[in-house]
Amino acid sequence: MTPTENATTTLNREPTNSAADLKAADLSAPEVSRIRADFPALDQMVNGHPLAYLDSGATAQRPRAVLDAERRFLETVNAAVHRGAHTLAALSTEEFEAARETVAHFIGARPDEIVWTSNATDALNLIASGIANASRGRGGPDSARLALKPGDEILITEAEHHANLIPWQELAVATGAVLRWIPLRDDGTFTLEDAAAAMTERVRIFAFAHISNVTGSVAPVAELVELAHAAGAITVLDACQSAPHRRLSVAELGVDFAAFSGHKMLGPTGVGVLYGRAELLAALPPVRTGGSMITTVTMERTEFLDPPQRFEAGTQPVSQAIALAEAIRYLDGVGLDRIEAHERRLAQTMLAGLSSIPGVRTVGPVVGEDRAGLVSFDIAGVHAHDVGQFLDAQGIAVRVGHHCAQPLHRRLGLTATTRASTYLYTTDADVERLLESVAGVRAYFGAAS
């Protein structure tokens, strides 16, 4: 299938806006400059060059407001939450739960549908492990709706990050269910028709990424959810590459579960978010047990709290949650729609520039098709790790490797790619430096024909 043919048939594309349309909603150069001034890490030299940070898809930098919010909490209010009756404990709990409300509002959910985790990987494992517990007969009568048995199917895609693949592999082994996947096309994408062909009445769970962390392709979430629900399946959305960059309403999309991380959206490491529809969280048995998630404990048995506390055993990531809430306020202040438009325009510039360089192969949607603000590419005759070191020597930070998506790279006939990813603080100059440097890679390594 040619790229042109694929562009007419692939349905995980939104209508393409013209460059002028994208620019109209874009962040202006002066605005981006003011935003960059809020990020201390961006104001430094790396290997004698100003830093061009193009690795936000892995971890985003943090603005002073986020750093200050966590520091203020730790210096003034820090105490154990949901414990104790002293003033600091009460204030700490109040801020902690206010942060939960901020996250809930950000994705169009209820506060009791938000569970704090250590990261998105933890959140996805929590879902899979909870379903495994339900399949072993744990939980109340409602938990039976989540139980899997031999012959049931778990459906994913061939493009998934390992964090949205391996937990389902383990769940299949634990329950006797069958793990199946939607195969990818030659450009690393799949269509709604491909998903429909893979969906059967035996599918009980359908887990997929909103945005591929390798190809940048955007899944038609609402349509996929409708397809899954029609088959009686529960949907799990990996929102790691979407929540930081575009508006996300779990209610409008209709997803049952969703997961994302704080560190990809201007927040700290060590905190992630699990969203679950209230009735499904209520049916999901706990995975980790101990303090903070119980009502009554005897030497023989334990009764557990309702969600979300049921899933938050032990000491919670309190200061991290406070900082994540501040990161969300920062993003809201800039505007998610404008951030998305800014990144989409930069992605098209990167894609067009990289595609024009001899020996460079980009993966995912082609120029003119919608994609997120990241581009992965391969340079003929040069390993991605060498590309990354060459760019790093010039102060350009990118991601290299298989990006925790080995099956996707194997499908594309690659072992690794170089990925450049943008964010609200990325400038046109950053992208221009990337393109100029990539153009010199093959000659530097003697790979040019």
PLY file of the C-alpha trace (Angstrom):
ply
format ascii 1.0
element vertex 449
property float x
property float y
property float z
element edge 448
property int vertex1
property int vertex2
end_header
0.00 0.00 0.00
1.39 3.39 -0.93
1.32 6.35 1.48
-1.25 8.04 -0.78
-3.54 5.00 -0.75
-3.18 4.70 3.00
-4.12 8.35 3.48
-7.49 7.67 1.85
-8.31 4.56 3.85
-6.82 5.06 7.29
-9.47 6.33 9.65
-7.26 7.21 12.59
-6.74 10.61 11.02
-8.58 13.79 11.91
-9.41 16.25 9.11
-6.20 17.99 8.13
-6.04 21.72 8.70
-4.07 23.92 6.39
-0.86 25.51 7.62
-2.67 28.84 7.78
-5.42 27.35 9.96
-2.88 25.84 12.33
-0.95 29.10 12.53
-4.11 31.05 13.38
-4.51 29.12 16.65
-0.79 28.71 17.19
1.32 30.18 19.95
3.19 33.21 18.67
6.99 33.38 18.78
6.93 36.02 21.57
4.53 33.84 23.58
6.77 30.79 23.23
9.73 32.92 24.28
7.88 34.01 27.42
6.88 30.41 28.14
10.48 29.24 27.78
11.55 31.79 30.37
9.44 29.87 32.90
11.56 26.73 32.46
14.98 26.94 34.15
16.26 23.74 32.53
15.91 25.20 29.04
18.26 28.08 29.82
21.53 26.19 29.68
24.34 25.19 27.38
24.91 21.52 26.51
28.23 20.57 24.95
28.87 24.21 24.11
25.49 24.79 22.45
22.18 26.19 23.66
19.92 23.30 24.64
17.31 22.29 22.06
15.13 19.95 24.10
13.23 17.65 21.72
12.56 14.78 24.13
9.37 15.92 25.85
7.62 12.75 24.69
9.80 10.93 27.23
9.86 13.51 30.02
8.79 17.15 29.91
10.63 19.94 31.66
8.99 21.71 34.61
8.16 25.40 34.94
9.08 27.38 38.04
5.44 27.47 39.10
5.42 23.68 39.44
8.77 23.54 41.18
7.66 26.30 43.55
4.30 24.64 44.29
5.94 21.41 45.43
8.61 23.28 47.39
6.00 25.49 49.12
4.00 22.43 50.13
7.04 20.63 51.50
8.26 23.69 53.38
4.93 24.68 54.94
2.19 22.03 54.90
3.95 18.70 54.60
2.27 15.98 56.69
0.71 12.56 56.27
-2.68 12.78 54.56
-5.86 11.09 55.82
-4.10 10.52 59.13
-3.90 12.53 62.31
-5.99 15.41 63.61
-3.39 18.17 63.82
-3.49 21.29 61.67
-0.80 20.32 59.16
-2.37 16.91 58.60
-5.72 18.57 57.89
-4.19 21.15 55.53
-2.14 18.50 53.75
-5.19 16.31 53.21
-7.19 19.27 51.96
-4.57 20.17 49.35
-4.11 16.54 48.37
-7.80 16.06 47.68
-8.01 19.46 45.96
-5.32 18.20 43.58
-7.50 15.17 42.84
-10.37 17.51 42.00
-8.12 19.50 39.66
-7.10 16.37 37.77
-10.70 15.19 37.60
-11.88 18.48 36.15
-8.99 18.42 33.66
-10.21 15.19 32.05
-13.94 15.57 32.63
-14.26 13.02 35.43
-15.48 12.87 39.00
-12.94 13.13 41.85
-13.87 9.66 43.11
-12.91 8.30 39.67
-9.29 9.45 40.02
-6.72 7.12 41.59
-3.18 8.27 42.34
-0.50 5.87 41.11
3.27 6.12 40.80
3.09 6.43 36.99
0.99 5.32 34.02
2.68 1.91 33.91
1.61 1.38 37.50
-1.94 2.43 36.61
-2.19 -0.04 33.73
-0.78 -2.82 35.90
-3.30 -1.95 38.58
-6.18 -2.52 36.15
-4.79 -5.80 34.81
-3.90 -7.12 38.27
-7.28 -6.11 39.65
-9.02 -8.02 36.86
-6.76 -11.00 37.60
-7.92 -10.85 41.22
-11.54 -10.68 40.09
-10.93 -13.72 37.90
-9.69 -15.60 40.98
-12.94 -14.86 42.77
-11.71 -11.92 44.80
-13.96 -8.94 45.40
-17.70 -8.66 45.89
-20.52 -9.88 43.66
-19.99 -6.99 41.24
-16.41 -8.10 40.60
-17.69 -11.09 38.61
-18.45 -8.75 35.70
-14.69 -8.19 35.35
-13.63 -11.84 35.63
-11.96 -13.52 32.67
-12.04 -17.21 31.83
-10.34 -19.42 29.26
-11.53 -18.55 25.77
-12.17 -14.88 26.59
-10.10 -12.44 24.55
-8.02 -9.38 25.37
-7.52 -7.15 22.34
-4.70 -4.62 21.92
-2.85 -3.23 18.90
0.54 -4.10 17.50
1.61 -0.50 18.18
1.35 -0.54 21.96
3.99 0.65 24.39
5.26 -2.26 26.46
3.39 -0.82 29.45
0.14 -1.46 27.58
1.22 -4.87 26.31
3.02 -6.83 29.02
0.35 -6.44 31.75
-2.18 -7.94 29.32
0.21 -10.75 28.44
0.44 -11.53 32.15
-3.33 -11.31 32.60
-3.84 -13.75 29.73
-1.41 -16.21 31.34
-3.10 -15.83 34.73
-6.65 -16.36 33.44
-6.37 -18.52 30.35
-7.71 -15.71 28.19
-6.32 -15.21 24.69
-4.30 -12.10 23.88
-4.94 -10.85 20.33
-3.89 -7.70 18.52
-4.91 -5.50 15.62
-2.17 -5.81 12.97
-0.52 -2.68 11.65
-0.26 -1.46 8.11
3.05 -0.71 6.43
3.20 2.83 7.85
2.64 1.63 11.42
-1.02 2.64 11.68
-4.31 0.77 11.77
-7.80 1.64 10.60
-11.24 1.49 12.13
-11.99 -1.32 9.67
-8.93 -3.20 10.97
-10.24 -2.83 14.51
-13.73 -3.97 13.49
-12.27 -7.06 11.83
-10.42 -7.98 15.03
-13.34 -7.30 17.37
-15.35 -10.40 18.25
-18.03 -11.23 20.79
-15.30 -12.94 22.85
-13.34 -9.71 23.41
-13.72 -8.65 27.03
-10.99 -5.97 27.20
-9.78 -3.61 24.48
-6.65 -1.61 25.43
-5.04 0.89 23.08
-3.06 4.13 22.97
-4.72 7.43 22.15
-1.50 8.54 20.43
1.35 6.27 19.39
4.61 7.22 21.07
6.48 6.12 17.93
4.38 7.09 14.91
2.46 10.00 16.42
-0.75 8.66 14.85
-3.98 9.63 16.59
-6.55 6.92 17.24
-10.28 7.61 16.69
-11.01 6.94 20.34
-14.77 7.55 20.43
-15.37 5.29 17.43
-13.14 2.55 18.83
-14.88 2.75 22.19
-18.28 2.49 20.51
-17.06 -0.56 18.59
-15.77 -2.22 21.76
-18.84 -1.47 23.81
-21.07 -2.91 21.10
-19.13 -6.16 21.54
-19.47 -5.97 25.32
-15.80 -5.14 25.95
-14.26 -2.82 28.54
-11.94 -0.15 27.12
-8.58 0.93 28.53
-6.95 4.06 27.10
-3.24 4.79 27.30
-3.39 8.60 27.35
0.29 9.27 28.10
0.92 11.05 24.80
-2.45 12.80 24.62
-3.31 14.15 28.08
-0.32 16.55 28.13
-0.92 17.88 24.64
-4.62 18.11 23.77
-8.00 18.32 25.45
-9.09 14.98 26.86
-12.63 14.32 28.06
-13.08 10.76 29.26
-16.82 11.34 29.48
-17.11 12.47 25.85
-14.86 9.67 24.62
-16.74 7.09 26.68
-13.64 5.20 27.85
-13.91 2.93 30.87
-10.34 3.30 32.13
-7.51 5.68 31.22
-3.95 6.21 32.42
-1.36 8.98 32.13
1.80 10.19 33.89
2.68 13.44 35.61
6.24 13.74 34.31
5.14 13.99 30.66
2.91 17.00 31.39
5.20 19.44 33.22
4.75 17.60 36.51
7.09 15.55 38.68
8.09 11.93 38.42
6.59 9.50 40.89
2.94 10.34 40.24
0.51 8.97 37.71
-3.24 8.96 37.25
-5.70 6.13 36.80
-9.19 7.09 35.71
-11.93 4.51 36.06
-15.68 4.80 35.65
-17.13 4.82 39.15
-19.07 1.56 38.83
-16.04 -0.25 37.41
-13.69 1.01 40.11
-16.25 -0.14 42.66
-16.19 -3.62 41.09
-12.39 -3.83 40.81
-10.73 -5.71 43.68
-7.71 -4.07 45.30
-4.21 -5.06 44.23
-1.93 -3.62 46.90
-3.00 -3.84 50.49
-1.98 -2.34 53.79
-2.63 0.97 55.49
-4.85 3.79 54.20
-7.17 1.55 52.17
-9.10 -0.31 54.87
-12.12 0.20 57.09
-11.92 -2.74 59.51
-9.09 -5.22 60.08
-9.20 -8.32 62.28
-6.72 -11.16 62.46
-8.99 -13.16 60.16
-10.22 -10.69 57.52
-10.22 -7.14 56.22
-12.84 -4.79 54.79
-11.69 -2.21 52.27
-12.55 1.41 51.65
-14.48 2.52 48.59
-12.56 3.82 45.58
-10.37 5.69 45.08
-8.77 5.14 48.51
-9.13 1.37 48.05
-6.31 1.53 45.51
-3.99 3.89 47.39
-2.30 1.70 49.96
0.51 3.16 52.03
2.00 6.63 51.84
0.66 8.49 48.83
2.64 10.72 46.42
1.38 13.83 48.15
3.78 16.59 47.11
3.90 15.12 43.60
0.10 15.33 43.33
0.21 18.96 44.48
2.80 19.71 41.80
0.81 17.88 39.12
-2.24 19.99 39.90
-0.09 23.11 39.45
1.16 21.74 36.13
-2.42 21.33 34.98
-3.20 24.91 35.96
-0.18 26.03 33.95
-1.33 24.09 30.88
-4.86 25.43 31.24
-3.43 28.95 31.47
-1.69 28.56 28.13
-4.57 26.66 26.54
-4.55 23.04 25.39
-6.04 23.91 22.00
-3.24 26.35 21.29
-0.60 23.93 22.55
-1.97 21.24 20.24
-1.99 23.60 17.25
1.57 24.68 18.00
2.82 21.11 18.18
0.93 19.98 15.08
2.49 22.76 13.03
5.98 21.97 14.31
5.41 18.28 13.57
4.49 19.05 9.98
7.61 21.20 9.64
9.78 18.43 11.07
8.12 15.80 8.94
8.48 17.77 5.72
12.07 18.68 6.46
13.16 15.18 7.47
11.38 13.59 4.53
13.33 15.80 2.14
16.74 14.68 3.46
18.28 11.84 1.40
18.51 8.59 3.33
16.01 9.58 6.01
12.86 7.49 6.48
10.11 8.79 8.72
7.47 6.48 10.18
3.77 7.06 10.69
1.41 9.51 8.98
2.89 11.36 6.03
3.02 15.10 5.39
-0.46 16.62 5.39
-2.00 13.93 7.61
-2.77 14.58 11.24
-0.25 13.45 13.81
0.88 14.48 17.25
3.93 16.67 17.77
6.52 13.93 17.45
8.38 12.33 14.54
10.42 9.13 14.61
12.89 8.47 11.83
15.61 6.13 10.60
18.78 7.20 8.82
20.13 4.70 6.31
23.48 3.25 7.33
23.59 4.94 10.76
22.33 3.39 14.00
19.88 5.49 16.00
22.24 5.57 19.00
24.95 7.13 16.83
22.43 9.65 15.53
21.51 10.56 19.09
25.13 11.08 20.11
25.79 13.19 17.01
22.81 15.41 17.84
23.67 15.56 21.54
27.15 16.85 20.68
25.33 19.82 19.15
23.08 20.39 22.15
20.03 18.69 20.65
18.26 16.24 22.97
16.23 13.47 21.29
15.15 9.94 22.18
16.77 6.92 20.52
15.99 3.21 20.68
12.82 1.16 20.35
10.87 3.52 22.63
9.45 0.57 24.59
7.67 -0.59 21.44
9.69 -3.47 20.04
6.78 -5.18 18.20
5.98 -1.95 16.35
9.59 -1.47 15.29
9.78 -5.11 14.23
6.67 -4.61 12.07
8.37 -1.63 10.42
11.52 -3.66 9.78
13.56 -1.56 12.20
15.39 -2.22 15.44
15.46 1.41 16.57
14.54 4.93 15.54
15.39 8.47 16.54
12.44 10.41 17.92
12.10 14.17 18.14
9.14 15.38 20.19
7.83 18.89 20.76
5.93 20.72 23.46
4.63 24.19 24.25
8.16 25.51 24.79
9.59 24.17 21.51
10.64 26.87 19.05
10.95 26.96 15.29
14.66 27.44 15.83
14.82 24.14 17.73
13.28 22.36 14.75
15.54 24.16 12.27
18.62 23.11 14.25
17.40 19.50 14.23
16.90 19.50 10.47
20.26 21.11 9.79
22.04 18.61 12.01
20.25 15.54 10.63
21.19 16.62 7.14
24.84 16.18 8.10
24.60 12.81 9.83
25.24 10.46 6.90
28.23 12.41 5.66
29.74 12.51 9.15
29.50 8.73 9.51
30.53 8.02 5.92
27.14 6.57 5.04
26.25 9.03 2.24
26.23 7.52 -1.23
0 1
1 2
2 3
3 4
4 5
5 6
6 7
7 8
8 9
9 10
10 11
11 12
12 13
13 14
14 15
15 16
16 17
17 18
18 19
19 20
20 21
21 22
22 23
23 24
24 25
25 26
26 27
27 28
28 29
29 30
30 31
31 32
32 33
33 34
34 35
35 36
36 37
37 38
38 39
39 40
40 41
41 42
42 43
43 44
44 45
45 46
46 47
47 48
48 49
49 50
50 51
51 52
52 53
53 54
54 55
55 56
56 57
57 58
58 59
59 60
60 61
61 62
62 63
63 64
64 65
65 66
66 67
67 68
68 69
69 70
70 71
71 72
72 73
73 74
74 75
75 76
76 77
77 78
78 79
79 80
80 81
81 82
82 83
83 84
84 85
85 86
86 87
87 88
88 89
89 90
90 91
91 92
92 93
93 94
94 95
95 96
96 97
97 98
98 99
99 100
100 101
101 102
102 103
103 104
104 105
105 106
106 107
107 108
108 109
109 110
110 111
111 112
112 113
113 114
114 115
115 116
116 117
117 118
118 119
119 120
120 121
121 122
122 123
123 124
124 125
125 126
126 127
127 128
128 129
129 130
130 131
131 132
132 133
133 134
134 135
135 136
136 137
137 138
138 139
139 140
140 141
141 142
142 143
143 144
144 145
145 146
146 147
147 148
148 149
149 150
150 151
151 152
152 153
153 154
154 155
155 156
156 157
157 158
158 159
159 160
160 161
161 162
162 163
163 164
164 165
165 166
166 167
167 168
168 169
169 170
170 171
171 172
172 173
173 174
174 175
175 176
176 177
177 178
178 179
179 180
180 181
181 182
182 183
183 184
184 185
185 186
186 187
187 188
188 189
189 190
190 191
191 192
192 193
193 194
194 195
195 196
196 197
197 198
198 199
199 200
200 201
201 202
202 203
203 204
204 205
205 206
206 207
207 208
208 209
209 210
210 211
211 212
212 213
213 214
214 215
215 216
216 217
217 218
218 219
219 220
220 221
221 222
222 223
223 224
224 225
225 226
226 227
227 228
228 229
229 230
230 231
231 232
232 233
233 234
234 235
235 236
236 237
237 238
238 239
239 240
240 241
241 242
242 243
243 244
244 245
245 246
246 247
247 248
248 249
249 250
250 251
251 252
252 253
253 254
254 255
255 256
256 257
257 258
258 259
259 260
260 261
261 262
262 263
263 264
264 265
265 266
266 267
267 268
268 269
269 270
270 271
271 272
272 273
273 274
274 275
275 276
276 277
277 278
278 279
279 280
280 281
281 282
282 283
283 284
284 285
285 286
286 287
287 288
288 289
289 290
290 291
291 292
292 293
293 294
294 295
295 296
296 297
297 298
298 299
299 300
300 301
301 302
302 303
303 304
304 305
305 306
306 307
307 308
308 309
309 310
310 311
311 312
312 313
313 314
314 315
315 316
316 317
317 318
318 319
319 320
320 321
321 322
322 323
323 324
324 325
325 326
326 327
327 328
328 329
329 330
330 331
331 332
332 333
333 334
334 335
335 336
336 337
337 338
338 339
339 340
340 341
341 342
342 343
343 344
344 345
345 346
346 347
347 348
348 349
349 350
350 351
351 352
352 353
353 354
354 355
355 356
356 357
357 358
358 359
359 360
360 361
361 362
362 363
363 364
364 365
365 366
366 367
367 368
368 369
369 370
370 371
371 372
372 373
373 374
374 375
375 376
376 377
377 378
378 379
379 380
380 381
381 382
382 383
383 384
384 385
385 386
386 387
387 388
388 389
389 390
390 391
391 392
392 393
393 394
394 395
395 396
396 397
397 398
398 399
399 400
400 401
401 402
402 403
403 404
404 405
405 406
406 407
407 408
408 409
409 410
410 411
411 412
412 413
413 414
414 415
415 416
416 417
417 418
418 419
419 420
420 421
421 422
422 423
423 424
424 425
425 426
426 427
427 428
428 429
429 430
430 431
431 432
432 433
433 434
434 435
435 436
436 437
437 438
438 439
439 440
440 441
441 442
442 443
443 444
444 445
445 446
446 447
447 448
